[in-house]
Amino acid sequence: MRVLVCGAQVPFTRGGAELHMENLLTALRGAGHEAELVRLPVAWDAERVLESALAWRSVPLDGDVVVTTNFPSYFARHPRKVVWLFHQHRAAYDAADAPWSGMGDDDASLELQRLLADWDTRVLEEATALFTTSATVADRLVRYNGLEATPLAHPPPLADRLVGGTSGDYVFCPTRLAANKRPELLAGAMAHCGTGVRAVIAGTGPLRPDLERLAREAGLGGRLELAGFVGDDELVALYAGSLAVVYAPFDEDYGYVTLQAFLASKPVVTCTDSGGVLEWVRHGENGLVVEPTAEAVGAAVERLAADPGLARRLGSAGRRSVEDLRWEPVVQRLLGPAS
């Protein structure tokens, strides 16, 4: 088949969504299909967000199948539009009242949220098949749009390269330094841990100055390392050498970090409100699930640092829970007979 994968482009940003689209493209081509990626810039601010949706509506798309992904790419029109939804514009939905959403409760914001929900429902109903990346995203669709979708789990980036290694003296967190990812939970947790364990946070984003200030005020010294951007080789090594991975975002859509940690045989410490991460992490079986406070995260890290055998057992169970993930069945579902 000739398949177009459509997705939003946030200029100067590269994260999970970008990797997801690229890996889907590779999987489609590996299955013998002719596949291309189509991306349009998106503006998240309330004043321009509808313009991005309208832009997709006017793009002429050829090919046998169009697979749309994140907002607002699913506004695209095609006789066979398959939606594999990463997420909608969450600032208009479950995160409307979050400090980082950019929305408010004024009349203009409420009207924008109403319009987006109405428009989303209409264009998503056009899909010949509707999938999501997780049950968390599917639940949001039912709650806000009254639409049923099928979750499709898939391997994370670097799935073929991640391996376990000897546990080191640090816990690891690769993430964007942004409010919804809550890296401050791990940074703050270090103040509640003994001196025998440290934390490494890899990633870039607007919260770096805040994390640096937190480390200074808490007197953490070298116990918190902000590694910035790391390449794939270093990322694989950091996973392999860690004691555990701490990943505690707010209501995550899917959470590649979780799957990557498990493939590296590392347990995951997460929080009770971390969304899609909780579809994989089971407390006491392959990780620890705690309240979203620095104190609770710190206690979980201390528990694993004090009992490396427990960390190894949880990590091994995590590996078993994800080692069967493959791209082939995902491609088959996306391109199968229209529902």
ABEGO torsion letter per residue (X at the ends): XBBBBBBBBBBGBBBAAAAAAAAAAAAAAAAGBBBBBBBBBBBABAAAAAAAAAAAAABBBBEABBBBBBOAAAABBBABBBBBBABBBAAABAAAABAAAGBBABAAAAAAAAAAAAAAAAAAAABABBBBABAAAAAAAAAAAGBBBBBBBBBBBGAAABBBBBBBABBBBBBBBBAAAGAAAAAAAAAABBAABBBBBBEBEAAAAAAAAAAAAAGAEAABBBAEBBBAAAAAAAAAABABBBBBBBGBAAGAAAAAAAAAGBBBBBBAAAEAAAAABBBGAABBBBBBBAAAAAAAAAAAAABAAAAAAAAAAAAAAAAABBAAAAAAAAABBBX
